[in-house]
Amino acid sequence: MGVFVSVYINSKLHGCIGGFARKKTLNELVQEMAVSASHDRRFDSIKKDELDKMEIEISVLSPLKKIDSASEIELGKHGIYIKNGSNSGTFLPQVASKTGWNTHEFLGHCSRDKAGLGWEGWKNAEVFTYEAIVFRE
């Protein structure tokens, strides 16, 4: 299984790192991703006084399922993984719920902002869905 670990400070995203199935145990993946998420270069370093305001969210991912149509995506239930050549990007299922995006916005933002394929690049890429079991504390 794959796993993503998200770090929140005062309920705001402060880091998110993960990956899909590898030859490691789930425990090893969670530990590795938790350390990486707490040092996510896109965010400022976590300060000592923020530790008591920190929450960790662990998303354990199901296997990827290739889809042929955007209509197969259930917002809030499915995450998406878009791949074309060496470019790829993903959004966890909870992203659609938090942003309020419709299916085409979900695909467009992932394609453009995560995979670097342009807004409609997902139409010429492989698109996969997956589900997540989410734990947060």
DSSP file (Angstrom, degrees, kcal/mol; ACC not computed):
  #  RESIDUE AA STRUCTURE BP1 BP2  ACC     N-H-->O    O-->H-N    N-H-->O    O-->H-N    TCO  KAPPA ALPHA  PHI   PSI    X-CA   Y-CA   Z-CA
    1    1 A M              0   0    0      0, 0.0    21,-0.5     0, 0.0     2,-0.2   0.000 360.0 360.0 360.0 154.0    0.0    0.0    0.0
    2    2 A G  E     -A   61   0A   0     59,-0.7    59,-2.8    19,-0.2     2,-0.3  -0.531 360.0-161.1 -94.3 169.1    1.0    3.6   -0.5
    3    3 A V  E     -AB  60  19A   0     16,-2.1    16,-2.3    57,-0.2     2,-0.4  -0.993  12.5-163.9-152.6 144.3    0.9    6.3    2.2
    4    4 A F  E     -AB  59  18A   0     55,-2.0    55,-3.0    -2,-0.3     2,-0.5  -0.988   9.9-157.6-124.9 140.1    0.9   10.0    2.5
    5    5 A V  E     -AB  58  17A   0     12,-2.9    12,-2.1    -2,-0.4     2,-0.4  -0.979   8.8-167.7-119.0 126.3    1.6   11.9    5.7
    6    6 A S  E     -AB  57  16A   0     51,-3.1    51,-2.9    -2,-0.5     2,-0.5  -0.919   7.3-152.8-114.3 139.3    0.3   15.4    6.1
    7    7 A V  E     -AB  56  15A   0      8,-3.2     7,-3.6    -2,-0.4     8,-0.9  -0.942  11.9-169.6-112.5 130.5    1.3   17.8    8.9
    8    8 A Y  E     -AB  55  13A   0     47,-2.9    47,-2.7    -2,-0.5     2,-0.5  -0.959   9.9-165.7-120.4 137.9   -1.0   20.6   10.0
    9    9 A I  E >  S-AB  54  12A   0      3,-2.5     3,-1.9    -2,-0.4    45,-0.2  -0.994  85.9 -10.6-119.0 123.4   -0.2   23.5   12.3
   10   10 A N  T 3  S-     0   0    0     43,-2.0    -1,-0.2    -2,-0.5    44,-0.1   0.887 130.0 -59.0  52.6  40.7   -3.4   25.3   13.7
   11   11 A S  T 3  S+     0   0    0     42,-0.5     2,-0.4     1,-0.2    -1,-0.3   0.560 114.1 118.0  66.9  11.1   -5.4   23.2   11.2
   12   12 A K  E <  S-B    9   0A   0     -3,-1.9    -3,-2.5     1,-0.0    -1,-0.2  -0.903  75.8-101.5-109.2 138.0   -3.4   24.7    8.2
   13   13 A L  E     +B    8   0A   0     -2,-0.4    -5,-0.2    -5,-0.2     3,-0.1  -0.299  43.8 167.1 -58.0 132.6   -1.4   22.4    5.9
   14   14 A H  E     -     0   0A   0     -7,-3.6     2,-0.2     1,-0.4    -6,-0.2   0.316  64.3  -8.0-129.6   1.5    2.3   22.6    6.8
   15   15 A G  E     -B    7   0A   0     -8,-0.9    -8,-3.2    24,-0.1    -1,-0.4  -0.732  50.8-173.6 168.0 144.1    3.7   19.6    4.9
   16   16 A C  E     +B    6   0A   0    -10,-0.3     2,-0.4    -2,-0.2   -10,-0.2  -0.869  14.8 160.4-156.2 118.1    2.6   16.6    2.9
   17   17 A I  E     +B    5   0A   0    -12,-2.1   -12,-2.9    -2,-0.3     2,-0.3  -0.993  13.7 130.7-138.7 143.6    4.8   13.9    1.5
   18   18 A G  E     -B    4   0A   0     -2,-0.4     2,-0.3   -14,-0.3   -14,-0.3  -0.968  26.5-151.9-170.5-173.5    4.0   10.4    0.4
   19   19 A G  E     -B    3   0A   0    -16,-2.3   -16,-2.1    -2,-0.3     3,-0.1  -0.984  24.2 -98.2-167.2 168.3    4.3    7.7   -2.2
   20   20 A F  S    S-     0   0    0     -2,-0.3   -17,-0.1   -18,-0.2    42,-0.0  -0.319  71.1 -38.6 -91.6 177.7    2.6    4.7   -3.8
   21   21 A A        +     0   0    0     41,-0.1     2,-0.3    -2,-0.1    -1,-0.2   0.050  66.8 166.0 -43.8 133.5    3.3    1.1   -3.1
   22   22 A R        -     0   0    0    -21,-0.5     2,-1.0     2,-0.3     7,-0.1  -0.802  52.8 -88.4-137.5 178.3    6.9    0.2   -2.5
   23   23 A K  S    S+     0   0    0     -2,-0.3     2,-0.3     2,-0.0    -2,-0.1  -0.281  94.7  95.9 -90.9  51.0    8.8   -2.8   -1.1
   24   24 A K  S    S-     0   0    0     -2,-1.0    -2,-0.3     3,-0.0     2,-0.1  -0.911  80.4-100.4-131.1 159.7    8.6   -1.5    2.4
   25   25 A T     >  -     0   0    0     -2,-0.3     4,-2.5     1,-0.1     5,-0.2  -0.384  33.9-112.5 -74.6 161.0    6.3   -2.2    5.2
   26   26 A L  H  > S+     0   0    0      1,-0.2     4,-2.7     2,-0.2     5,-0.2   0.901 119.6  54.2 -59.5 -41.2    3.5    0.2    6.0
   27   27 A N  H  > S+     0   0    0      1,-0.2     4,-2.2     2,-0.2    -1,-0.2   0.917 109.0  47.5 -59.2 -45.0    5.2    1.0    9.3
   28   28 A E  H  > S+     0   0    0      1,-0.2     4,-2.5     2,-0.2    -2,-0.2   0.912 112.8  49.2 -63.9 -42.5    8.5    1.9    7.5
   29   29 A L  H  X S+     0   0    0     -4,-2.5     4,-2.9     2,-0.2     5,-0.3   0.924 110.2  50.1 -63.3 -44.7    6.7    4.0    5.0
   30   30 A V  H  X S+     0   0    0     -4,-2.7     4,-2.5     1,-0.2     5,-0.2   0.931 112.8  46.7 -60.8 -45.9    4.7    6.0    7.6
   31   31 A Q  H  X S+     0   0    0     -4,-2.2     4,-1.9    -5,-0.2    -1,-0.2   0.931 114.7  46.6 -62.2 -45.5    7.9    6.7    9.6
   32   32 A E  H  X S+     0   0    0     -4,-2.5     4,-2.0     1,-0.2    -2,-0.2   0.923 115.8  44.7 -63.1 -45.2    9.8    7.8    6.5
   33   33 A M  H  X S+     0   0    0     -4,-2.9     4,-3.2     2,-0.2    -1,-0.2   0.843 109.1  56.7 -70.9 -33.6    7.0   10.0    5.2
   34   34 A A  H  X S+     0   0    0     -4,-2.5     4,-1.8    -5,-0.3    -1,-0.2   0.924 109.6  45.4 -63.6 -44.1    6.3   11.6    8.6
   35   35 A V  H  < S+     0   0    0     -4,-1.9     4,-0.4    -5,-0.2    -2,-0.2   0.935 116.0  46.7 -63.7 -45.4    9.9   12.7    8.9
   36   36 A S  H >< S+     0   0    0     -4,-2.0     3,-1.3     1,-0.2    -2,-0.2   0.911 110.2  52.6 -63.8 -42.8    9.9   14.0    5.3
   37   37 A A  H >< S+     0   0    0     -4,-3.2     3,-1.3     1,-0.3    -1,-0.2   0.849 104.0  56.6 -63.1 -34.2    6.5   15.8    5.7
   38   38 A S  T 3< S+     0   0    0     -4,-1.8     8,-0.6     1,-0.3    -1,-0.3   0.620 113.9  41.1 -73.7  -9.9    7.8   17.6    8.8
   39   39 A H  T <  S+     0   0    0     -3,-1.3    -1,-0.3    -4,-0.4    -2,-0.2   0.022  78.5 156.8-121.6  25.1   10.7   18.9    6.6
   40   40 A D    X   -     0   0    0     -3,-1.3     3,-1.9   -26,-0.2    -3,-0.1  -0.346  39.5-143.4 -56.7 120.5    8.6   19.7    3.5
   41   41 A R  T 3  S+     0   0    0      1,-0.3    -1,-0.2    -2,-0.1     4,-0.1   0.636  93.6  70.5 -65.9 -14.8   10.7   22.4    1.6
   42   42 A R  T 3  S+     0   0    0      2,-0.1     2,-0.3   -28,-0.0    -1,-0.3   0.603 101.4  50.5 -76.7 -10.0    7.5   24.1    0.5
   43   43 A F  S <  S-     0   0    0     -3,-1.9     3,-0.1   -29,-0.1   -29,-0.1  -0.863  94.0 -94.7-127.6 158.4    6.8   25.3    4.0
   44   44 A D        -     0   0    0     -2,-0.3    -4,-0.1     1,-0.1     3,-0.1  -0.323  57.3 -86.8 -64.2 154.3    8.8   27.0    6.8
   45   45 A S        -     0   0    0      1,-0.1     2,-0.3    -6,-0.1    -1,-0.1  -0.300  48.3-102.0 -61.1 146.5   10.4   24.8    9.4
   46   46 A I        -     0   0    0     -8,-0.6     2,-0.2    -3,-0.1    -1,-0.1  -0.562  38.6-140.3 -72.8 131.2    8.3   23.7   12.3
   47   47 A K    >>  -     0   0    0     -2,-0.3     3,-2.0     1,-0.1     4,-0.5  -0.618  18.5-114.3 -94.3 154.4    9.1   25.8   15.4
   48   48 A K  G >4 S+     0   0    0      1,-0.3     3,-1.2    -2,-0.2     4,-0.3   0.859 115.8  55.3 -53.8 -40.8    9.3   24.4   18.9
   49   49 A D  G 34 S+     0   0    0      1,-0.2    -1,-0.3     2,-0.1     3,-0.2   0.561 102.2  59.6 -74.3  -5.7    6.3   26.4   20.1
   50   50 A E  G X4 S+     0   0    0     -3,-2.0     3,-1.7     1,-0.1     4,-0.3   0.572  79.2  88.6 -93.3 -11.2    4.2   25.0   17.2
   51   51 A L  G X< S+     0   0    0     -3,-1.2     3,-1.3    -4,-0.5    -1,-0.1   0.860  85.2  51.9 -58.3 -39.2    4.5   21.4   18.3
   52   52 A D  G 3  S+     0   0    0     -4,-0.3    -1,-0.3     1,-0.2    -2,-0.1   0.619 110.7  50.2 -74.3 -10.0    1.5   21.5   20.6
   53   53 A K  G <  S+     0   0    0     -3,-1.7   -43,-2.0    -4,-0.1   -42,-0.5   0.295  90.4 111.8-104.1   6.3   -0.6   22.9   17.7
   54   54 A M  E <   -A    9   0A   0     -3,-1.3     2,-0.4    -4,-0.3   -45,-0.2  -0.624  43.5-173.6 -90.0 138.3    0.5   20.2   15.3
   55   55 A E  E     -A    8   0A   0    -47,-2.7   -47,-2.9    -2,-0.3     2,-0.4  -0.966  11.9-148.0-124.5 146.3   -1.7   17.5   13.9
   56   56 A I  E     -A    7   0A   0     -2,-0.4    81,-2.4   -49,-0.2     2,-0.5  -0.947   8.2-165.9-115.0 133.2   -0.6   14.5   11.8
   57   57 A E  E     -AC   6 136A   0    -51,-2.9   -51,-3.1    -2,-0.4     2,-0.5  -0.983   2.9-164.6-119.6 126.7   -2.8   13.0    9.2
   58   58 A I  E     -AC   5 135A   0     77,-3.2    77,-2.8    -2,-0.5     2,-0.6  -0.951   0.6-166.7-113.3 123.6   -1.9    9.6    7.7
   59   59 A S  E     -AC   4 134A   0    -55,-3.0   -55,-2.0    -2,-0.5     2,-0.6  -0.935   5.4-159.7-112.0 110.7   -3.6    8.5    4.5
   60   60 A V  E     -AC   3 133A   0     73,-2.9    73,-2.5    -2,-0.6     2,-0.3  -0.811  20.4-142.3 -91.4 123.4   -3.2    4.8    3.7
   61   61 A L  E     -AC   2 132A   0    -59,-2.8   -59,-0.7    -2,-0.6    71,-0.2  -0.629   3.9-136.1 -97.8 142.7   -3.8    4.3    0.0
   62   62 A S        -     0   0    0     69,-2.6   -60,-0.2    -2,-0.3   -41,-0.1  -0.341  49.5 -73.9 -76.6 169.1   -5.5    1.5   -1.9
   63   63 A P        -     0   0    0      0, 0.0    68,-0.2     0, 0.0    -1,-0.2  -0.308  59.1 -96.1 -61.8 152.5   -3.9    0.1   -5.1
   64   64 A L        -     0   0    0     66,-0.1     2,-0.4    -3,-0.1    66,-0.2  -0.419  34.3-158.5 -69.4 144.4   -4.2    2.4   -8.1
   65   65 A K  E     -D  129   0B   0     64,-2.3    64,-2.6    -2,-0.1     2,-0.2  -0.979  15.2-132.5-127.7 117.9   -7.0    1.7  -10.6
   66   66 A K  E     -D  128   0B   0     -2,-0.4     2,-0.3    62,-0.2    62,-0.3  -0.462  25.8-161.6 -68.9 136.1   -6.7    2.9  -14.2
   67   67 A I  E     -D  127   0B   0     60,-2.9    60,-0.5    -2,-0.2     3,-0.1  -0.839  21.8-158.7-119.0 158.9   -9.8    4.7  -15.4
   68   68 A D  S    S+     0   0    0     -2,-0.3     2,-0.3     1,-0.2    -1,-0.1   0.540  77.0  36.6-108.4 -12.8  -11.0    5.5  -18.9
   69   69 A S    >   -     0   0    0      1,-0.1     3,-1.9    58,-0.1    -1,-0.2  -0.999  68.8-130.3-146.5 143.3  -13.4    8.4  -18.1
   70   70 A A  G >  S+     0   0    0     -2,-0.3     3,-1.8     1,-0.3    -1,-0.1   0.754 104.6  73.8 -61.3 -23.6  -13.6   11.3  -15.7
   71   71 A S  G 3  S+     0   0    0      1,-0.3    -1,-0.3     3,-0.0    32,-0.0   0.650  83.7  67.6 -66.9 -13.6  -17.1   10.1  -14.9
   72   72 A E  G <  S+     0   0    0     -3,-1.9     2,-0.4     2,-0.0    -1,-0.3   0.592  80.0  98.1 -79.6 -11.3  -15.6    7.2  -12.9
   73   73 A I    <   -     0   0    0     -3,-1.8     2,-0.7    -4,-0.2    30,-0.1  -0.666  59.0-160.0 -83.8 126.9  -14.2    9.7  -10.3
   74   74 A E    >>  -     0   0    0     -2,-0.4     4,-2.8     5,-0.1     3,-1.9  -0.921  23.6-129.5-105.3 108.6  -16.2   10.1   -7.1
   75   75 A L  T 34 S+     0   0    0     -2,-0.7     4,-0.1     1,-0.3    19,-0.1  -0.298  91.4  17.2 -60.1 136.3  -15.2   13.3   -5.5
   76   76 A G  T 34 S+     0   0    0     17,-0.5    -1,-0.3     2,-0.5     3,-0.1   0.119 126.2  58.2  87.4 -21.3  -14.3   13.0   -1.9
   77   77 A K  T <4 S+     0   0    0     -3,-1.9    55,-0.4     1,-0.2     2,-0.4   0.772 100.4  54.0-103.4 -41.1  -14.0    9.2   -2.3
   78   78 A H     <  -     0   0    0     -4,-2.8    -2,-0.5    15,-0.2     2,-0.2  -0.798  60.4-157.0-104.5 137.5  -11.3    8.9   -4.9
   79   79 A G  E     -E  130   0B   0     51,-3.3    51,-1.3    -2,-0.4     2,-0.4  -0.629  23.8-134.8 -90.4 164.5   -7.8   10.4   -5.1
   80   80 A I  E     -EF 129  91B   0     11,-2.0    11,-1.9    -2,-0.2     2,-0.4  -0.951  17.0-167.8-126.5 148.4   -6.3   10.8   -8.6
   81   81 A Y  E     -EF 128  90B   0     47,-2.2    47,-2.6    -2,-0.4     2,-0.4  -0.990  10.9-166.4-131.5 121.8   -2.9   10.1  -10.0
   82   82 A I  E     +EF 127  89B   0      7,-2.9     7,-2.0    -2,-0.4     2,-0.4  -0.925   9.0 179.0-113.5 131.7   -2.1   11.5  -13.5
   83   83 A K  E     +EF 126  88B   0     43,-2.5    43,-2.9    -2,-0.4     2,-0.3  -0.993  15.6 162.9-139.4 130.9    0.9   10.2  -15.4
   84   84 A N  E >  S- F   0  87B   0      3,-2.8     3,-1.9    -2,-0.4     2,-0.2  -0.860  71.7 -49.9-144.3 108.5    2.3   11.1  -18.8
   85   85 A G  T 3  S-     0   0    0     -2,-0.3    -1,-0.1     1,-0.3    40,-0.0  -0.474 122.5 -19.1  63.5-129.2    5.8   10.0  -19.5
   86   86 A S  T 3  S+     0   0    0     -2,-0.2     2,-0.4    -3,-0.1    -1,-0.3   0.482 120.3  94.4 -88.4  -2.5    8.1   11.2  -16.7
   87   87 A N  E <   +F   84   0B   0     -3,-1.9    -3,-2.8    29,-0.0     2,-0.3  -0.744  49.1 152.7 -91.9 135.1    5.5   13.8  -15.5
   88   88 A S  E     +F   83   0B   0     -2,-0.4     2,-0.3    26,-0.3    -5,-0.2  -0.990  15.3 176.4-155.5 159.3    3.0   12.8  -12.8
   89   89 A G  E     -F   82   0B   0     -7,-2.0    -7,-2.9    -2,-0.3     2,-0.3  -0.982   7.8-160.6-160.9 157.9    0.9   14.3  -10.0
   90   90 A T  E     -F   81   0B   0     -2,-0.3     2,-0.4    -9,-0.2    -9,-0.2  -0.983   8.7-160.9-143.5 153.3   -1.6   13.3   -7.4
   91   91 A F  E     -F   80   0B   0    -11,-1.9   -11,-2.0    -2,-0.3    -2,-0.0  -0.998  27.1-125.7-130.2 131.6   -4.3   14.7   -5.2
   92   92 A L    >>  -     0   0    0     -2,-0.4     3,-1.7   -13,-0.2     4,-0.6  -0.319  31.4-106.3 -66.2 157.3   -5.6   12.8   -2.2
   93   93 A P  H >> S+     0   0    0      0, 0.0     4,-0.9     0, 0.0     3,-0.8   0.849 117.9  62.0 -55.2 -35.6   -9.3   12.2   -2.0
   94   94 A Q  H 3> S+     0   0    0      1,-0.2     4,-2.4     2,-0.2     5,-0.2   0.672  87.4  73.6 -69.0 -15.7   -9.7   14.9    0.7
   95   95 A V  H <> S+     0   0    0     -3,-1.7     4,-2.2     1,-0.2     6,-0.3   0.922  95.3  49.8 -63.9 -43.3   -8.4   17.6   -1.6
   96   96 A A  H <X S+     0   0    0     -3,-0.8     4,-2.0    -4,-0.6     5,-0.4   0.903 112.7  47.6 -62.3 -40.6  -11.7   17.7   -3.6
   97   97 A S  H  < S+     0   0    0     -4,-0.9    -1,-0.2     1,-0.2    -2,-0.2   0.902 114.0  46.2 -67.0 -41.0  -13.7   17.9   -0.3
   98   98 A K  H  < S+     0   0    0     -4,-2.4    -2,-0.2     1,-0.2    -1,-0.2   0.825 120.3  37.6 -72.9 -32.1  -11.5   20.7    1.1
   99   99 A T  H  < S-     0   0    0     -4,-2.2    -2,-0.2    -5,-0.2    -1,-0.2   0.757  94.7-134.5 -92.1 -26.1  -11.4   22.8   -2.1
  100  100 A G     <  +     0   0    0     -4,-2.0    -3,-0.1    -5,-0.3    -4,-0.1   0.621  47.7 159.7  79.4  13.0  -15.0   22.3   -3.3
  101  101 A W        -     0   0    0     -5,-0.4    -1,-0.2    -6,-0.3     2,-0.1  -0.313  37.6-127.7 -66.8 150.1  -13.7   21.7   -6.9
  102  102 A N     >  -     0   0    0      1,-0.1     4,-2.6   -27,-0.0     5,-0.2  -0.345  40.1 -88.2 -83.8 178.6  -15.8   19.8   -9.4
  103  103 A T  H  > S+     0   0    0      1,-0.2     4,-2.5     2,-0.2     5,-0.2   0.899 127.5  47.6 -58.8 -45.2  -14.4   16.8  -11.3
  104  104 A H  H  > S+     0   0    0      1,-0.2     4,-2.6     2,-0.2    -1,-0.2   0.848 112.9  48.7 -69.8 -32.3  -12.9   18.9  -14.1
  105  105 A E  H  > S+     0   0    0      2,-0.2     4,-3.0     3,-0.2     5,-0.3   0.898 110.3  52.3 -68.9 -40.5  -11.3   21.4  -11.7
  106  106 A F  H  X S+     0   0    0     -4,-2.6     4,-1.7     1,-0.2    -2,-0.2   0.940 116.0  39.9 -58.3 -49.3   -9.9   18.5   -9.7
  107  107 A L  H  X S+     0   0    0     -4,-2.5     4,-2.8    -5,-0.2    -2,-0.2   0.909 116.1  51.0 -67.3 -43.5   -8.3   17.0  -12.8
  108  108 A G  H  X S+     0   0    0     -4,-2.6     4,-2.8    -5,-0.2     5,-0.3   0.919 111.3  46.1 -63.3 -45.8   -7.2   20.3  -14.2
  109  109 A H  H  X>S+     0   0    0     -4,-3.0     4,-2.7     2,-0.2     5,-0.7   0.909 115.6  46.8 -64.6 -41.5   -5.5   21.5  -11.1
  110  110 A C  I  X>S+     0   0    0     -4,-1.7     5,-2.4    -5,-0.3     4,-1.3   0.936 114.8  47.0 -65.0 -45.3   -3.7   18.2  -10.6
  111  111 A S  I  <5S+     0   0    0     -4,-2.8     6,-3.0     8,-0.2     7,-0.4   0.934 124.8  29.8 -61.4 -48.4   -2.7   18.1  -14.3
  112  112 A R  I  <5S+     0   0    0     -4,-2.8     4,-0.4     5,-0.2     6,-0.2   0.945 129.1  34.4 -77.8 -50.8   -1.4   21.7  -14.4
  113  113 A D  I  <5S+     0   0    0     -4,-2.7    -3,-0.2    -5,-0.3    -2,-0.1   0.784 131.6  23.8 -83.8 -28.7   -0.2   22.3  -10.8
  114  114 A K  I  <<S+     0   0    0     -4,-1.3   -26,-0.3    -5,-0.7    -3,-0.2   0.837 131.5  31.9-103.9 -45.7    1.1   18.9   -9.8
  115  115 A A  S   <S-     0   0    0     -5,-2.4    -3,-0.2    -6,-0.2    -4,-0.2   0.646  91.6-132.7 -92.1 -15.2    2.0   17.0  -13.0
  116  116 A G        +     0   0    0     -4,-0.4    -4,-0.2    -6,-0.3    -3,-0.1   0.824  68.9 123.1  69.6  30.6    3.0   20.0  -15.1
  117  117 A L  S    S-     0   0    0     -6,-3.0    -5,-0.2     1,-0.3     3,-0.1   0.366  74.6-104.3-105.2   3.0    0.9   18.9  -18.1
  118  118 A G    >   -     0   0    0     -7,-0.4     3,-1.4    -6,-0.2     4,-0.3  -0.068  47.5 -65.2  86.7 163.0   -1.3   21.9  -18.5
  119  119 A W  T 3  S+     0   0    0      1,-0.3     3,-0.3    -8,-0.1    -8,-0.2   0.859 137.0  29.4 -57.0 -41.8   -4.9   22.3  -17.6
  120  120 A E  T >  S+     0   0    0      1,-0.2     3,-1.8    -3,-0.1     4,-0.3   0.237  86.3 109.8-104.7  13.8   -6.2   19.7  -20.0
  121  121 A G  G X   +     0   0    0     -3,-1.4     3,-1.5     1,-0.3    -1,-0.2   0.752  65.4  72.1 -60.1 -25.2   -3.1   17.6  -20.1
  122  122 A W  G >  S+     0   0    0     -4,-0.3     3,-1.3    -3,-0.3    -1,-0.3   0.754  84.2  69.3 -62.3 -23.1   -4.9   14.8  -18.2
  123  123 A K  G <  S+     0   0    0     -3,-1.8    -1,-0.3     1,-0.3    -2,-0.2   0.753 106.6  37.5 -68.8 -23.0   -6.9   14.1  -21.3
  124  124 A N  G <  S+     0   0    0     -3,-1.5    -1,-0.3    -4,-0.3     2,-0.2   0.119 110.9  77.4-111.5  18.7   -3.8   12.7  -23.0
  125  125 A A  S <  S-     0   0    0     -3,-1.3     2,-0.4   -41,-0.1   -41,-0.2  -0.711  89.1 -94.2-120.7 170.0   -2.4   11.0  -19.9
  126  126 A E  E     - E   0  83B   0    -43,-2.9   -43,-2.5    -2,-0.2     2,-0.5  -0.747  41.5-160.4 -82.0 134.1   -3.1    7.9  -17.9
  127  127 A V  E     -DE  67  82B   0    -60,-0.5   -60,-2.9    -2,-0.4     2,-0.3  -0.975  10.3-178.1-122.0 131.2   -5.5    8.6  -15.1
  128  128 A F  E     -DE  66  81B   0    -47,-2.6   -47,-2.2    -2,-0.5     2,-0.3  -0.891  11.3-151.3-123.3 152.7   -5.8    6.4  -12.0
  129  129 A T  E     +DE  65  80B   0    -64,-2.6   -64,-2.3    -2,-0.3     2,-0.3  -0.839  16.0 172.3-116.4 162.2   -8.0    6.5   -9.0
  130  130 A Y  E     - E   0  79B   0    -51,-1.3   -51,-3.3    -2,-0.3     2,-0.3  -0.963  22.5-129.6-156.8 164.3   -7.4    5.3   -5.5
  131  131 A E        -     0   0    0     -2,-0.3   -69,-2.6   -68,-0.2     2,-0.4  -0.764  18.1-146.4-114.8 164.9   -9.1    5.4   -2.1
  132  132 A A  E     -C   61   0A   0    -55,-0.4     2,-0.6    -2,-0.3   -71,-0.2  -0.996  12.0-147.8-136.6 138.3   -7.6    6.4    1.3
  133  133 A I  E     -C   60   0A   0    -73,-2.5   -73,-2.9    -2,-0.4     2,-0.5  -0.935  32.7-153.0 -97.6 121.4   -8.2    5.3    4.9
  134  134 A V  E     -C   59   0A   0     -2,-0.6     2,-0.4   -75,-0.2   -75,-0.2  -0.846  18.8-177.0-111.0 130.5   -7.4    8.5    6.8
  135  135 A F  E     -C   58   0A   0    -77,-2.8   -77,-3.2    -2,-0.5     2,-0.4  -0.974   9.2-178.1-119.2 135.5   -6.2    8.7   10.4
  136  136 A R  E      C   57   0A   0     -2,-0.4   -79,-0.2   -79,-0.2    -2,-0.0  -0.994 360.0 360.0-139.9 133.0   -5.7   12.1   12.1
  137  137 A E              0   0    0    -81,-2.4   -80,-0.2    -2,-0.4    -1,-0.1   0.288 360.0 360.0-146.5 360.0   -4.4   13.0   15.5
